[in-house]
Every structure is written in C-alpha cells, then in structure tokens.
Amino acid sequence: MRISTRGDYACRALLSLSLHRDQVGPTSVRDIAERTALPQPYLEQILLALKGAGLVRSKRGVGGGYVLAREPEDIMLSDIVSAVDGPITVGDFGAPHQDGACDHEGQCVLLEIWNQAGTHMREHLDGYSLAGIAAIAQGQAPWPQLHRH
C-alpha cells in the first residue's frame, strides 16, 4: 500500500484548512497552494474530489474558496485518502479460500496476510483526525509513535 501523491496532497491541503480555521470566510486555492507549496492546478482537481466526497464545501466568486465541511475532529486521514485514492487496501487480490480449497501452493494464506495488512493500514489512518494532526503540528501534542506488538 502506498499513499499516492494525490492522497498526500489532499491531506496537506485539508490540514492547512484546519490550521487556519480561525480565519473568516473560505480560503482560496491560491492561498492553500502558497501555504503548502503544492501546485495550484493539481490542487484544484484534488479539492474538487474532496468536495465530491463531502469533506469540503466551496464558495464561488470574489472571496470564494474552500472550507471544511465537517469539524476537524470528525475528518480522519482514512476519509481523506480514500476520497482521492479509493478504498485503502494493499492490493486487489480477492478473498482467500478458508475451507482448505486453496489449490495454488498455499497462496490463500498470503492473500489473507495482504488483506490484514490493508486492514491495519485503514485502522492506523482511522486513528488520526485533522484536529489531532493540527495539534501535533502546532506542538500541542506528542509526535506520533509506532506501537509495536
């Protein structure tokens, strides 16, 4: 599983909106692009996808731009990534046979491991809200730690 450039840019754009929530009115794509150093044309496409997923709202015209459609506490990284990249999986390998019917040298065991890896990735990204990430970025919460089993 790779987080695509689109997924990364989408998270960075929404984090920027979250970090600047105290500003009045929508934030222009140009301002988001300048703050995040992301390319504006690509960012416009990504914001349209995020709007379609209900994560941002837009206002047209003078003073227009984007605002978060939900509270930052209610937007998880998994929501953002899946909005622009599709379902979070390691790959599209299908479901394993669990009844002993696997006739390809045990590949079904590997299929189950890949499926579980995708589940771990989803659950990991489900653990981070925009609000939580903003707090870390502002030095108000500890840096993420890898929890080993």
C-alpha positions, 0 to 999 in steps of 0.5 A, a space after each residue: 500500500 502506498 499513499 499516492 501523491 494525490 492522497 498526500 496532497 489532499 491531506 496537506 491541503 485539508 490540514 492547512 484548512 484546519 490550521 487556519 480555521 480561525 480565519 473568516 470566510 473560505 480560503 482560496 486555492 491560491 492561498 492553500 497552494 502558497 501555504 503548502 507549496 503544492 501546485 495550484 492546478 493539481 490542487 484544484 482537481 484534488 479539492 474538487 474530489 474532496 468536495 465530491 466526497 463531502 469533506 469540503 464545501 466551496 464558495 464561488 466568486 470574489 472571496 470564494 474558496 474552500 472550507 471544511 465541511 465537517 469539524 476537524 475532529 470528525 475528518 480522519 486521514 482514512 476519509 481523506 485518502 480514500 476520497 482521492 485514492 479509493 478504498 485503502 487496501 494493499 492490493 486487489 487480490 480477492 478473498 482467500 479460500 478458508 475451507 482448505 480449497 486453496 489449490 495454488 501452493 498455499 497462496 490463500 494464506 498470503 492473500 489473507 496476510 495482504 488483506 490484514 495488512 490493508 486492514 491495519 493500514 485503514 485502522 492506523 489512518 482511522 486513528 488520526 483526525 485533522 484536529 489531532 494532526 493540527 495539534 501535533 503540528 502546532 506542538 500541542 501534542 506528542 509526535 506520533 509513535 509506532 506501537 509495536 506488538 
